[in-house]
Amino acid sequence: MGNLPDVATVCEVYLIVSLSNAIFPFLLSAVKFENCQRSREVGFISSHPNFSVRPDGTVYTQQEVANLSEPVQFMVTARGLHDPHIWETTVKLALVGHLHSLPLTKVREGKNFCVPRHQRGSSANGLRRQKRDWVIPPINVPENSRGPFPHMLVRIRSDQDKDPGIRYSITGAGADQPPSGIYNIDPISGNMFVTQPLDREERASYHLRAHAVDMNGNQVENPIDLYIYVIDMNDNRPEFQNQVYNGSVAEGSKPGSSVMQVTASDSDDSTTANGMVRYRILSQTPHSPIPNMFTINSETGDIVTVAAGLDREKVSQYTLIVQATDMEGNLNFGLSNTATALISITDINDNPPEFTVRTFSGEVPENKVNVVVANLTVVDRDQPHSPNWNAVYRIVNGDPSGHFTIRTNPITNEGMLTVIKPVDFEMNRAFMLTVVVSNQAHLASGIQSSLQSTAGVTISVQDVNEPPVFPVNPKIIRFEEGVPAGTTLTVFAAQDPDHFIHQIVRYAKLSDPANWLRINRTNGQITTMALLDRESMYVRNNMYEATFLAYDNGSPQASGTGTLQIYLIDVNDNAPVLVPREAQVCERTRPNSRINITASDADTDPNVGPFVFELPSFPPSVRRNWTISRLSGDYAQLKLRISYLEAGMYEIPIIVSDSGNPPLSNRSVIRVKVCPCDHNGDCSATGAVAAAGLGTGAIIAILICIIILLSMVLLFVVWMKRREKERQAKPLLIDPEDDVRDNILKYDEEGGGEEDQDYDLSQLQQPESLDHIINKTTGVRRVDERPVIAESQYPVRPSVPHPGDIGDFINDGLRAADNDPTAPPYDSLLVFDYEGSGSTAGSVSSLNSTSSGDQDYDYLNDWGPRFKKLADLYGGGDDD
């Protein structure tokens, strides 16, 4: 195509090269192309930017090639200078020692190819024209080209181009597939164009296929592969993965110690100088102790120390500005970028702790614990609140009994010398301690402990008034119970530990639950005030405990307590008691009609069992009907002596004796219920009733009493209902025509005309708060204020009053109103609603309500016939 060769031959040439100690340009091998006319005028084009081919076919490289751990493959195209023919071959390069990565075939170098010249028809020697395939070498297009566009790349022509009906087209990604439209072709001339600038970082190569068809769409030539490679340009700066890098190195590190690594990437081709990044340090802050404490590997970005003298106590952090440049670090042509590296100097324990002074002092009261005597201060220049700084204190001398310890204050690192065991002024008046301080972490190699890590501490003990002490506490004594009152038990005396001060000790009783004991306040002698009883509720496990107080006359007064424990020896002073107290048996002798009995005794061994059980001789029926047999030392069995005993409740006396010396006996009574039993030996229901002592006559009597009681209740209810009906049917004391209750008129209208509405109702309202009344001085009160006192209780009218009770109800209400100081009117201003004019009645305010003296009710005769009955009752008129 283009100048389409008559014959195109493709082969592969495998080259094994060694790049060690190479001097560039470096000769790799040779590729030779020969035509049948032995023409040597051939030009070569390489598709790889790092490898070139000289006119004599020599393959060479002009610079060091990185990443040759894998074979490199590229195309070499040959074209005659005065010949339109084109040859193409694939070259693969591999380092020495990497031959295993090549295909398993014979390695061929410099193979010759013979290409026949183009001839029409048959030649004289009988050669026939052969069908030739079309081959296009790879096309290299630089990225970011400025045009103009479209820009022609190559011309494609077929052997059949003499036919004007040939049409060319291209397919593939970049043509008719996404990203489409980047390449197009003139269908008539076969000229292929690129329509826009390319970006290698988006796509580094394109694979298209060219087609040639006639006007009918028939394929004229086989499709040809087109390989387009985008040539990289240096259009991307190196980019650091982080803008700020953090690293650390221990202080005192030797030169060459690794610190950290910074990494930058370049989007350009890493196989070319455009993507080869180099690093360097632009600045270091601070410059102490020298400006260049660190260096960086230009290729890997590893930062290491180059000088000694790192000291955290002087410089705790360094700041480095690191630059990354492509083009292999060429500052004239390469693009650069910077990042910051923060290097922290980590602490090592190279500074031992030192006391601020050589001697400390303190004082402590005797008998006190958990008291801080002195604070030991130290200095340490290492990292605060780290194991290299945290102080550990030890007492190495002067405290053989372990009275003191030193705790470290986690905030200030001070040593708090504390008393953990009471000290006694009478035994030690002062202590001389030797204290050593160190760190939690060991000192770094080569660092010696300081002489100032040891100090002395002087502690003075202060004398205080100590309480009296009972030498034996608690004190245990043994006595028999029952000793009489006034018996001397022991002397419970205390001692005053203050030997250098003469003080008097007195005694008092602090705790005596049973109030049995007394103590002599001068000498501590204990005597009894009552009998000691081992069986008392205040005795636990034969031990009675009392507490006494001993106090001195010092200033301030001190007191101590002592406990006296009295072990009470048991005596036989409690008779045994029969257990159980109730039982039941069948009225007929059965194998299971037996009662197992035992006894309980408040005493202890040997004043308890074995017990002796026997029946008394009186009354004689007991031994006649019952018998006792011994089962063991503490148990016996009571059973019927006769074959049948009438059902009922029986009280059987039994004499129980213990084994004390002398023994004690007790006459106990057991209530035995004798009842008829079923086949299982259990009391039946009728038998249980009979055994309870209730005969048939008694049961009938009880039922008759219940019936009589229910009849009385029923009669009482009937009588009450009849009496209620009589009261409701009883006529009134007055004539029906004079009954005013049927003529009471109820009006909802309570207001007058508009002229009567102009008044202040607030005067009649009760105030919301009575504070202003309650807080007034006694005796001072406004006349229009309601007195703040308890209200009088008015009588409550029954819901269905008897006509004869109306007079009593009115009198009671009148009496309560007269004696009620809170009842109106207590206001100086009386306001009444207007209820109409023309009333024959007088003013309501003229009514007086009082119970003192006689009152004239004759005016009731003037009120009309409806009030005639009231006038007769109260007016004193003539009787009807």
KOLNU-837579 format. One record per residue (C-alpha): z, x, y. Coordinates in steps of 0.02 Angstrom, whole numbers, padded with zeros to 5 digits, always signed. Layout:
<torzas>
ZXY...
</torzas>
This chain:
<torzas>
+00000+00000+00000-00016+00059+00175-00119+00202+00112-00096+00141-00065-00109+00283-00193-00230+00270-00332-00102+00329-00458+00086+00333-00428+00201+00414-00553+00390+00399-00549+00507+00515-00641+00690+00567-00637+00747+00744-00605+00926+00788-00653+00999+00936-00561+01161+01024-00607+01230+01115-00456+01382+01220-00415+01450+01206-00238+01595+01327-00255+01592+01465-00124+01428+01396-00058+01348+01463+00099+01246+01334+00193+01103+01299+00187+01130+01298+00001+00983+01296-00123+01003+01169-00261+00837+01166-00358+00653+01129-00341+00543+00979-00374+00359+01016-00397+00215+00894-00381+00037+00945-00428-00123+00845-00427-00269+00871-00540-00363+00970-00409-00214+01088-00396-00190+01040-00216-00025+01108-00150-00029+01028+00022+00109+00899-00009+00246+00836+00110+00417+00780+00047+00539+00651+00117+00720+00630+00052+00813+00464+00064+00984+00551+00072+01041+00615+00242+01136+00764+00168+00994+00830+00061+00820+00887+00115+00663+00949+00027+00561+01094+00095+00369+01096+00086+00381+01203-00069+00485+01069-00157+00652+01156-00139+00803+01037-00128+00944+01102-00017+01096+01045+00084+01144+01109+00255+01332+01066+00253+01476+01042+00134+01459+00882+00036+01618+00785+00000+01654+00665-00143+01536+00745-00270+01654+00704-00411+01524+00573-00458+01336+00605-00473+01232+00575-00315+01063+00489-00330+00926+00480-00201+00736+00462-00189+00610+00598-00148+00438+00542-00091+00284+00656-00094+00125+00624+00003-00030+00730+00018-00068+00791+00193-00253+00752+00175-00237+00627+00037-00180+00446+00043-00092+00459-00125+00099+00440-00136+00216+00505-00269+00401+00461-00292+00541+00525-00402+00729+00498-00419+00844+00647-00402+01021+00647-00471+01146+00784-00425+01306+00826-00520+01435+00964-00501+01459+01093-00634+01586+01025-00758+01534+00844-00727+01385+00846-00842+01470+00714-00949+01437+00588-00812+01247+00605-00829+01140+00500-00947+01123+00570-01122+00947+00639-01103+00867+00805-01085+00897+00885-00916+00729+00917-00839+00701+01024-00689+00541+01049-00590+00430+00945-00702+00246+00940-00652+00145+00781-00643-00043+00769-00646-00118+00628-00546-00307+00589-00573-00415+00566-00421-00485+00397-00378-00660+00371-00451-00774+00221-00451-00834+00163-00620-00846+00283-00767-00854+00470-00740-00972+00590-00822-00841+00642-00947-00807+00460-00993-00648+00425-00889-00618+00242-00850-00534+00171-00695-00352+00124-00728-00248-00017-00653-00127+00058-00527+00046-00008-00476+00096-00002-00294+00253+00098-00245+00339+00101-00075+00469+00237-00042+00641+00186+00028+00637+00142+00212+00772+00215+00325+00816+00115+00482+00948+00177+00606+01081+00051+00655+01108-00007+00833+00926+00024+00879+00883-00036+01054+00708-00093+01007+00592-00157+01067+00593-00290+00934+00512-00335+00823+00493-00155+00767+00365-00108+00635+00434-00022+00481+00291-00004+00357+00119-00073+00316+00088-00144+00145-00089-00156+00076-00159-00199-00094-00309-00125-00186-00386-00296-00165-00368-00293+00025-00558-00299+00040-00542-00482+00000-00502-00567+00165-00403-00700+00073-00257-00585+00028-00090-00645+00098+00072-00543+00102+00252-00605+00098+00428-00536+00071+00580-00615-00012+00762-00571-00030+00921-00559+00073+00872-00525+00252+00704-00611+00238+00709-00786+00166+00889-00778+00106+01048-00759+00209+01058-00667+00321+00881-00729+00346+00760-00682+00484+00805-00498+00497+00640-00443+00419+00469-00525+00423+00291-00475+00378+00120-00511+00449+00039-00606+00305-00136-00543+00348-00113-00362+00401+00040-00327+00290+00139-00251+00434+00327-00269+00400+00446-00283+00550+00633-00281+00586+00677-00415+00715+00850-00362+00777+00972-00217+00783+01058-00179+00618+01242-00143+00588+01279-00032+00440+01461-00085+00440+01405-00263+00405+01270-00219+00278+01218-00044+00227+01058-00084+00129+00933-00220+00091+00831-00252-00064+00671-00351-00033+00518-00388-00138+00340-00389-00070+00210-00508-00140+00019-00513-00125-00072-00674-00169-00246-00744-00140-00289-00902-00048-00254-01003-00203-00082-00932-00222-00128-00825-00371-00039-00659-00386-00152-00515-00345-00028-00373-00372+00139-00365-00460+00286-00386-00337+00349-00222-00267+00530-00179-00229+00571-00128-00051+00733-00031-00020+00789-00023+00160+00937+00090+00201+01028+00073+00367+01060+00245+00438+01238+00261+00503+01273+00299+00685+01441+00353+00755+01484+00187+00835+01664+00160+00772+01823+00248+00824+01954+00295+00696+02089+00160+00683+02268+00199+00634+02347+00082+00508+02502+00071+00621+02520+00102+00804+02695+00171+00777+02747+00270+00624+02928+00303+00577+02982+00454+00479+03136+00557+00451+03189+00731+00403+03361+00803+00373+03434+00917+00503+03432+01099+00454+03274+01077+00349+03173+01231+00310+02996+01257+00377+02867+01167+00274+02978+01016+00238+02877+00856+00226+02916+00726+00359+02789+00585+00350+02604+00543+00341+02492+00454+00464+02329+00376+00410+02176+00324+00509+02016+00245+00443+01840+00248+00514+01717+00107+00478+01572+00228+00486+01497+00310+00333+01632+00420+00256+01499+00529+00173+01436+00581+00343+01519+00664+00488+01525+00496+00575+01665+00439+00460+01755+00605+00431+01921+00597+00524+02027+00745+00576+02205+00741+00646+02300+00843+00773+02464+00829+00871+02440+00807+01057+02622+00816+01115+02803+00828+01058+02953+00755+01149+03077+00836+01176+03026+01019+01169+03194+01075+01099+03218+01199+01023+03030+01241+01034+02880+01135+01087+02796+01147+00916+02926+01099+00787+02798+01005+00682+02618+01022+00624+02496+00902+00544+02368+00926+00406+02203+00892+00494+02125+00808+00342+02270+00715+00256+02380+00674+00408+02537+00746+00326+02666+00801+00456+02779+00945+00407+02905+01057+00495+02847+01229+00552+03008+01298+00623+03194+01298+00585+03327+01235+00703+03329+01046+00681+03503+00989+00737+03544+00804+00746+03692+00835+00857+03573+00907+00988+03414+00807+00961+03422+00650+00854+03239+00595+00870+03069+00670+00910+02917+00577+00973+02744+00643+00926+02577+00584+00994+02449+00604+00853+02260+00599+00884+02128+00554+00754+01946+00608+00790+01789+00578+00688+01637+00692+00678+01753+00808+00582+01863+00828+00734+01725+00878+00856+01799+00832+01023+01631+00842+01111+01539+00717+01001+01676+00628+00903+01770+00469+00947+01961+00475+00954+02114+00365+00945+02301+00398+00956+02462+00337+00877+02647+00373+00898+02755+00455+00765+02943+00434+00783+03039+00563+00682+03224+00532+00658+03334+00680+00615+03452+00623+00479+03629+00686+00474+03705+00807+00350+03888+00849+00341+03879+01010+00439+04029+00974+00551+04202+00965+00471+04330+00848+00551+04459+00933+00661+04629+00872+00724+04642+00856+00912+04814+00939+00909+04904+01049+00783+05066+00947+00780+05103+00761+00783+05270+00672+00793+05342+00498+00764+05498+00401+00720+05537+00259+00602+05690+00145+00577+05770+00160+00407+05734+00028+00275+05572-00026+00361+05406-00030+00268+05225-00053+00323+05267+00025+00490+05142+00142+00573+05239+00299+00619+05102+00401+00704+04914+00396+00738+04826+00557+00690+04668+00586+00795+04519+00691+00742+04346+00733+00808+04188+00743+00704+04015+00772+00779+03922+00700+00630+03842+00527+00625+03979+00399+00666+04026+00274+00531+03938+00372+00396+04013+00464+00245+03987+00626+00343+04099+00558+00482+04227+00450+00393+04391+00543+00381+04503+00553+00227+04684+00606+00255+04803+00682+00126+04986+00730+00134+04999+00897+00046+05181+00940+00082+05346+00867+00142+05348+00698+00052+05396+00724-00130+05462+00545-00151+05305+00463-00084+05381+00374+00067+05222+00388+00171+05035+00363+00158+04891+00384+00281+04762+00248+00302+04601+00276+00399+04558+00162+00543+04376+00114+00506+04335+00094+00690+04419+00242+00774+04427+00357+00621+04610+00389+00662+04738+00418+00525+04878+00288+00527+05033+00368+00451+05124+00221+00371+05291+00198+00282+05266+00122+00110+05439+00160+00037+05600+00131+00137+05685+00287+00204+05874+00305+00214+05953+00385+00366+06106+00432+00263+05996+00534+00145+05854+00602+00256+05865+00606+00443+05693+00688+00468+05533+00731+00375+05413+00876+00403+05241+00834+00333+05083+00939+00313+04923+00838+00327+04743+00888+00284+04587+00793+00339+04414+00796+00258+04260+00685+00248+04205+00561+00117+04051+00670+00089+04061+00852+00041+04019+00981+00171+03841+01043+00170+03801+01203+00081+03860+01354+00179+03978+01253+00293+04161+01306+00284+04312+01197+00321+04392+01223+00491+04568+01289+00518+04594+01139+00631+04577+01022+00481+04763+01046+00445+04907+00982+00553+05095+00956+00545+05187+00791+00571+05372+00777+00618+05454+00609+00580+05628+00561+00641+05726+00426+00549+05825+00304+00658+05993+00240+00595+06013+00050+00592+06154-00063+00538+06119-00093+00355+06183-00247+00266+06319-00233+00133+06251-00205-00041+06322-00274-00203+06321-00129-00328+06278-00244-00473+06161-00384-00425+06154-00501-00516+06324-00482-00596+06347-00566-00766+06517-00618-00836+06564-00719-00992+06694-00858-01000+06733-01004-01113+06696-01173-01039+06843-01280-00991+06947-01144-00906+07069-01230-00787+07056-01230-00598+07130-01078-00512+07075-00956-00646+07020-00785-00579+06850-00742-00648+06805-00574-00567+06800-00475-00406+06625-00478-00331+06637-00342-00197+06500-00264-00091+06484-00091-00014+06429-00045+00162+06292+00091+00154+06329+00147+00333+06442+00293+00286+06449+00362+00462+06513+00200+00537+06675+00114+00482+06644-00073+00467+06737-00220+00388+06651-00324+00255+06686-00510+00236+06628-00635+00104+06571-00814+00101+06498-00934-00027+06313-00963-00003+06263-01069-00154+06375-01156-00282+06281-01308-00354+06429-01383-00449+06559-01327-00320+06663-01243-00457+06700-01075-00372+06786-01001-00220+06780-00822-00153+06914-00728-00060+06836-00685+00108+06928-00519+00115+06913-00439-00057+06777-00544-00143+06889-00612-00282+06808-00761-00373+06920-00903-00435+06883-01076-00505+06910-01241-00416+06865-01355-00563+06836-01352-00749+06681-01257-00804+06573-01370-00913+06434-01293-01013+06354-01462-01037+06337-01489-00848+06166-01522-00774+06187-01366-00667+06196-01251-00819+06032-01181-00885+06032-01092-01053+06222-01076-01050+06209-00987-00882+06285-01048-00719+06225-00959-00561+06308-00947-00389+06260-00844-00235+06380-00760-00115+06360-00681+00056+06433-00516+00114+06424-00474+00300+06492-00338+00412+06553-00334+00591+06419-00217+00655+06305-00247+00802+06194-00330+00762+06282-00408+00615+06201-00376+00446+06225-00473+00287+06176-00458+00106+06177-00579-00039+06235-00561-00217+06211-00672-00369+06349-00706-00495+06294-00770-00664+06428-00845-00778+06384-00858-00961+06484-01007-01027+06540-00993-01208+06534-01162-01295+06690-01250-01360+06690-01407-01464+06721-01533-01326+06583-01659-01363+06586-01781-01510+06422-01818-01600+06327-01978-01560+06234-02080-01692+06044-02088-01685+05957-02213-01691+06058-02356-01618+05944-02496-01683+05846-02524-01844+05783-02661-01960+05781-02687-02149+05723-02823-02268+05847-02954-02324+05809-02910-02503+05830-02737-02572+05665-02643-02577+05624-02460-02605+05580-02441-02422+05729-02540-02355+05823-02385-02299+05872-02320-02129+05872-02133-02095+06009-02087-01973+06062-01925-01888+06171-01874-01741+06154-01781-01577+06286-01665-01506+06289-01588-01332+06376-01433-01400+06291-01286-01483+06317-01192-01645+06439-01186-01729+06507-01345-01652+06365-01459-01707+06298-01498-01882+06306-01517-02023+06371-01690-01984+06478-01803-02092+06431-01989-02096+06549-02120-02169+06580-02306-02160+06750-02365-02096+06864-02462-02213+06882-02603-02087+06806-02728-02085+06791-02728-02275+06621-02817-02269+06542-02658-02205+06575-02558-02362+06541-02712-02468+06366-02740-02399+06311-02563-02350+06317-02387-02415+06278-02213-02343+06205-02070-02443+06185-01891-02378+06008-01822-02366+06039-01651-02284+06159-01567-02166+06104-01670-02015+06031-01827-02097+06096-01972-02200+06026-02136-02263+06097-02310-02233+06045-02448-02355+06101-02615-02427+06228-02609-02567+06191-02788-02620+06023-02859-02674+06013-02994-02540+06084-03012-02365+06055-03162-02253+05935-03129-02110+06017-03095-01942+06081-02958-01826+06221-02848-01894+06324-02718-01802+06375-02583-01924+06507-02456-01870+06482-02277-01932+06600-02130-01909+06509-01965-01869+06600-01797-01872+06535-01625-01821+06575-01453-01892+06678-01386-01748+06850-01309-01765+06935-01426-01752+06798-01555-01787+06769-01703-01671+06728-01878-01733+06647-02027-01651+06639-02209-01706+06462-02269-01667+06382-02437-01696+06204-02463-01757+06123-02634-01735+06026-02679-01892+05905-02825-01895+05894-02902-02069+05739-03009-02090+05625-03082-02224+05481-02964-02261+05303-02988-02319+05225-02899-02466+05199-02743-02358+05384-02734-02318+05362-02786-02136+05464-02920-02051+05370-03086-02039+05362-03187-01876+05481-03324-01935+05592-03194-02005+05598-03103-01840+05652-03263-01751+05784-03299-01880+05843-03122-01872+05864-03138-01686+06003-03268-01721+05909-03428-01668+05916-03569-01794+05806-03723-01801+05932-03826-01702+05936-03698-01563+05748-03695-01550+05740-03887-01539+05874-03887-01404+05774-03762-01301+05617-03867-01314+05712-04026-01259+05780-03934-01107+05606-03879-01057+05539-04057-01070+05682-04126-00965+05653-03993-00832+05468-04035-00820+05508-04223-00807+05628-04191-00663+05497-04093-00569+05369-04232-00594+05489-04365-00532+05531-04263-00379+05347-04245-00332+05318-04433-00354+05469-04474-00246+05411-04357-00107+05240-04438-00101+05314-04614-00093+05432-04564+00046+05287-04491+00145+05192-04656+00128+05344-04755+00187+05364-04646+00341+05182-04670+00387+05193-04860+00361+05356-04884+00460+05323-04980+00625+05360-04906+00796+05519-04944+00889+05416-05023+01030+05295-05166+01032+05114-05125+00997+05065-05197+01164+05181-05076+01252+05120-04926+01152+05049-04808+01280+04973-04690+01152+04825-04807+01128+04792-04815+01315+04789-04631+01360+04627-04591+01451+04554-04417+01439+04447-04354+01581+04339-04198+01579+04329-04199+01769+04464-04085+01837+04392-04042+02006+04381-04131+02171+04250-04137+02306+04171-03990+02393+04303-03993+02528+04437-03956+02399+04350-03804+02321+04389-03681+02459+04540-03593+02385+04578-03426+02302+04603-03445+02114+04657-03263+02099+04830-03317+02155+04848-03414+01992+04780-03278+01878+04894-03161+01785+04867-02980+01837+04783-02867+01708+04916-02734+01726+05102-02754+01750+05135-02572+01793+05162-02610+01977+05293-02737+01928+05381-02636+01794+05396-02480+01903+05477-02575+02048+05657-02546+02094+05778-02663+02008+05813-02816+02110+05657-02803+02218+05523-02930+02169+05398-03040+02257+05420-03225+02236+05239-03246+02181+05256-03123+02035+05294-03173+01859+05458-03098+01798+05432-02966+01662+05558-03028+01534+05552-03109+01363+05477-03283+01366+05576-03432+01308+05535-03512+01142+05475-03691+01160+05497-03816+01019+05345-03849+00909+05301-04032+00883+05267-04077+00703+05090-04127+00658+05148-04300+00598+05304-04337+00702+05422-04478+00662+05432-04605+00804+05617-04581+00812+05598-04394+00847+05499-04414+01008+05653-04424+01118+05729-04268+01039+05567-04174+01060+05555-04218+01244+05737-04169+01276+05714-04003+01186+05557-03962+01285+05641-04010+01448+05791-03901+01409+05681-03752+01367+05580-03773+01528+05738-03781+01634+05803-03619+01559+05637-03525+01563+05635-03402+01712+05452-03360+01677+05389-03538+01690+05295-03592+01846+05317-03617+01987+05357-03437+02026+05227-03432+02163+05265-03476+02342+05092-03553+02360+05054-03700+02246+04874-03756+02234+04825-03915+02144+04655-03984+02105+04598-04140+02197+04585-04284+02075+04533-04425+02191+04611-04535+02325+04693-04704+02323+04816-04668+02183+04974-04775+02187+05071-04634+02107+05167-04515+02212+05142-04329+02223+05167-04236+02061+05259-04098+02154+05400-04219+02190+05448-04220+02005+05605-04124+01967+05651-04058+01796+05833-04022+01773+05964-04061+01646+06115-04036+01756+06203-04199+01807+06147-04378+01790+05974-04430+01843+05920-04599+01904+05774-04666+01801+05771-04839+01887+05608-04794+01975+05522-04811+01807+05533-05000+01832+05412-04981+01979+05277-04900+01872+05218-05056+01787+05237-05140+01618+05176-04986+01522+05332-04889+01573+05451-05035+01547+05510-04967+01379+05551-04798+01455+05642-04885+01596+05745-04980+01469+05785-04822+01371+05830-04708+01517+05850-04821+01669+06007-04909+01611+05933-05083+01634+05983-05243+01542+05958-05243+01357+05826-05358+01286
</torzas>
